[in-house]
Amino acid sequence: MPTITLDHISKSYGPGPAAVRDVSLQVAAGDFMCLLGPSGCGKTTILRLLAGLEHLTTGALHVGDRVVDSPEAGVFIPPERRRLGLVFQSYALWPHMSVAGNVAFGLQVQRMPKAEIATRVARVMQTLGIAQYADRYPSQLSGGQQQRVALARMLAVNPDVLLLDEPLSNLDATLRLEMRTELRRIHQEFGTTIVFVTHDQWEAMTLATTIAVMKDGALQQTGTPDDIYARPTNSFVARFIGNPPINMIDAASPLGQRLAGQNAIQAAIVGIRPEAVTLTQSGLPARVLSIMPTGGSWLIDLALDADRLLLSTQTRPNLHNGQSVGCAIAPQDIHLFDIHGTRLPQPALTGSTVPQSIPMRQTQEDLL
Amino acid sequence: MRTMPSPLWGAKIRRSIAMGWHDPTTLIGVLLLVTFLWLILAPVISILTDMFFVQMGDARRVGAETGAFTFYYLDRILLSPMAGFLFWGPLRETVINAALSMMIAMILGSGLAWLLYRTDMWGRAWFSTALIVPYMLPSWTFALAWTTVFKNRTIGGQPGWAEAAGLSPPDWLAYGQVPVIVIMTLTYIPLVLLLVGNGLRRIDAQLEDCARVLGASHGTVARRIVIPLLRPALLSAAVLIFADAIGEFAVPYVLGLPVQYEVLSTSLFRAISSRQTGAAAVFAGAIMLIGIMSICLDLYLMREARRFVTIGGKGAMDRTRRLGRWRAAATGVAGTFFVLGVVLPLTVLFISTITYIPGRLNIENFTLDYWIGRDLDTIALRNGILFTPELWQAAWNSVSIVGLASLASGLLGLLVGYVVSRTSWPLLGAALRQLAFMPYMVPGIAFAAAYLSLFAVARGPVPPLYGTIWILMLALIADQMPFASRSGIAAMAQLGRDPEEAARVAGAGWWKRMFRIIGPIQRTALVIGVLMPFVSGIKGVSLFIILATPSTDVLTTYSLRLIDYNYTQAANAVVLIIALIAWGGTFLVQKLTRTGLGDGLGG
C-alpha cells in the first residue's frame, strides 16, 4: 500500500486567488486522512487533483514512488490509470445500469473473466449489505443504499487509495451515524488508505486518524484529532474545531491581560475552551447571565466585568441567573494567539498572577 | 321525530358559494374545461364524424341523402381503384419523406452537437447560436431559395439561376422528393442540435469522471455511459421530428406542385380547395392518426426515460476532446452547414428580389424596383412591395391576429397552470392538462381542416366564422395551447402556493392576488409564453392556408398567393420580411430568458 505525497502543490483556474496554494502533505499507508475546512477552501479540489480529474498548476503528486502529476517533470497519469477509487458527493451512480452493473463496471473495464467478476461483485455487495438489490436500478434505492452502492463500486476494483468527497452530507442524521460506523469498519476490514473530505468537524474527529485543516486553499494544520483540538496552531483552527465554540477574549481586556500573564505583550487573543472553565468559590469573580441546557450538558453564560465567558459542564448546575460565582482556568488550557492569529507558547505555570486560576474541585462540588 | 336536513343543506350551499366566491379556482377550471372542449375537442370530433356522413353536394354521387351514414368516403379513398393514386401513394411519400429527413437530420445533427459541445473546435460559442438560425426561419424560405436556383423549363414563369446559366436541371433535382427531403433535413438539423446538445450538457460530469477513475478509456465512456444516457433524448428527438414532418405542408406544396408530387398534407389541401369535405376528413384523420401514434410513442419513451433522472452535481472535468489536426476540418464542416443553411438561401432570396432576370449578375440587371419602385410594367402589383397596401394589410393582420392569439393563449396557459397546481379535484387538473395538450398530436393542417369542418357553418349560437379573423384567432389559440399550458403549469408548479396564501392571510382578495402577487411574479413566464407562440405563429403556414381568405390574408398566405401568380421577386421579398420578424422575435425571447432556445424546447 503506497504513501501519497503532495509536494508543494498549487492549482489555479485563471487569474484570481488560487484554489489550492502550496499544500504539502503526506498520507501514510493505511491512514484515514480527513481534509477538513469550510466550503470553498479547496479540499474537494485536492481530492480531484489526487484522482487526476484536475491538472496541477505547480508542484508534484506522488503515489508511492511513482510521480502521477508534475508540470515540472512533464508527467500526467490520467485518472483511468491511477488505480484510485473516488466516491462522489452525489454518488454519480449510472442511472441506466442496475446495481450489479454499476459495481461490475470497473472490473469489466479491466477485462477480468466473467466468473471472477461475478464472485467479486457478489462478495463486495454482501459485505456492504446490498446483495438483495443487485437487480434494482439506482433510482429505486434510498439515499443510504445508493451510498453503499457507490462505495461498493469503488471497493470492487480494490483500489490502493479510496477518496471520499463528503460522502455523508446527503444522508439524514441516523443514516449518517450508521454509515460512519460502516466506514470505520471498511477501513479496518479492507485496510485501504482513505482520504476523506468533509466540512463537518464532528465527522472528522470521530473518523480520522489524521486531520488536515484547510482554509482559503492553504493547509493550516495537520495532526491527530486530539492534537488539533488540544493544540490548535492558529486562531482559525481553534475557532473552526470545537462545539460549543472556543471563547476568544481580547488580550487587551482586563480578563485577557490576566490570563495571558507574561505573554500579554505579544498576545492579541486569548482562547479558552468552554469545558476548560470550572466554577469555584474563590476564583475570578463572575456573574451568571443565563443557563442553557443542551441535553446531557449545560452551557453557562458568564459575565466577568465587561468580558463574557461561555462555560460548558456535564454536571447539572445548581445556580440561578444573576448569581455571583467564581471561575477558574488551568494554565495548560489557555491558548494564546498573536496579532496574525499564530499560536504563542502557553503562559508559564509559575508566577504571581496565575495561582488563582488553578481549579479548586472541592468547592466546585458545592456550587454545582 | 323528523330529521331536519334543510338548515344543514342550506348552510352547506351557503358555505360553498362563499368559498367559491373567494377562491374561484374550481370555477375557472370548469370554464377552461368548457372552452377547451369547444375549441379543441369539438373540431376534432366534428371532422372525424364528417368522414362517415354524406356531405353537402355529394348526395347524388353517394346515392344517399345528405347527412346519411355512409362508408363511401373511406371506401373511395382507401379501397377503390383510385385509392393507390389518391391515398396510398401520398401516404408512402409522406412516410418516406418524414423518415428519411428525420434519419439524416439525426445523424448530421448529432455529429454537429458532438463537435459543438465535446470538442475543441474553433468558434463553438458562435456556432452554437449561428447554427440555430435555420430553426427561426420559415421552412419554405429554403424551398423558395431552392426554386430560385433550380427552377427549370418544366413550368412557366421566370427561369431559375441554373437555367439562366445555361444548365438545365432535371426535374428530379428541381422539384419533388429530393429537394423536399434535403430541405426538411436542413430545417430539422437545428432541432436535433438543440435537443441532443441539451442532453449532452445535462449529463452529470461526475458520471463520466467516475467511469474514468475506474479505468475506462474515452471510447468506453462514450459507448457505455454517454450514449446510453442520451438514448431517451435521441429517441424523443427522432419521434418529434417524424411527427412534425408528417404534417409539413409548405415545402412539399412549393416544390411538389409543378410535378404533381403529392403528400398527405397537400392532398388534404387539394381536397379542401375542391370542396370535397368527406375526402378531406379522411386525409385529416390519417394525418391525425400518424401524429397521435408518434406522440404516444414519445410519451411512452419519456416515461421509460424517467428512470434515468439523476441528481445534478458539481464536477467540471474538461470533457472536450482535442481534435488536433482535425480542428480546422471540423470548423470547416460546421461552417459549411452555416453557409448551406443560412447564408446561401437568404443571399439567393435577397439577390432575387433585386434583379430583373434571375441569375444574371451584370449591373444593369440590378434594381430596387421590386422593393420600392412605382408604376412598374406589370399586370398587377404595379408598385414595389413596400408600397403595396396589401403587404401592409397582410403584415398588420399577421401581427395583430397572431399577437392577440398568442396573448390570449399565454394568459390561458397561465390560468391552466393556476388551476392544475391549485385545484383540489385531481380529475379536473388532469382533464385540463390532457385537453390542452391535444393539439400537439394533431398536425396544423389537419387541425385547420377540423376547424373548417366545425366553424364553416352556424352551430347553435355561433355564426359561421369562415372568412372572419375569428376562425383564425380561435384556431391559433387552440393550436398554441400545448406550449402555453406546459409553460404555465411549469411556472405555477415552481411558484407553489405559499406567496398567494401569504397574500390571502394578509387580506388580499382574488383579483388583488392575481394582479399584485401572481401577475408580477409570473411576468417573465407570461412574456415567454406569449413570444414563443408568436414566433411560430408568424412563420406558420398550415393553419392559415386553409382558414385565411383574401380579405384575411396574412404574410405567409400572401406570399404563397404571390408565388401562385408568379411574382417571384415580390414573394421572396415577403418571405424575407417574415424571416426578419421571426428571427427578431426569437432573438428577443433569448435576450429575455438568457437561457437560450434550447431550454425552452427541452421540456
Interface residues (C-beta under 8 A of the other chain):
Chain A: T44 R48 A51 G52 L53 E54 P78 P79 E80 R81 R82 R83 L84 G85 L86 F88 Q89 S90 Y91 A92 W94 P95 H96 F105 G106 V109 Q110 Y137 S139 R153 M154 V157
Chain B: D204 Q206 L207 D209 C210 A211 R212 V213 L214 G215 A216 S217 T220 R224 I225 P228 L229 R231 R307 F308 V309 T310 I311 G312 G313 K314 G315 M317
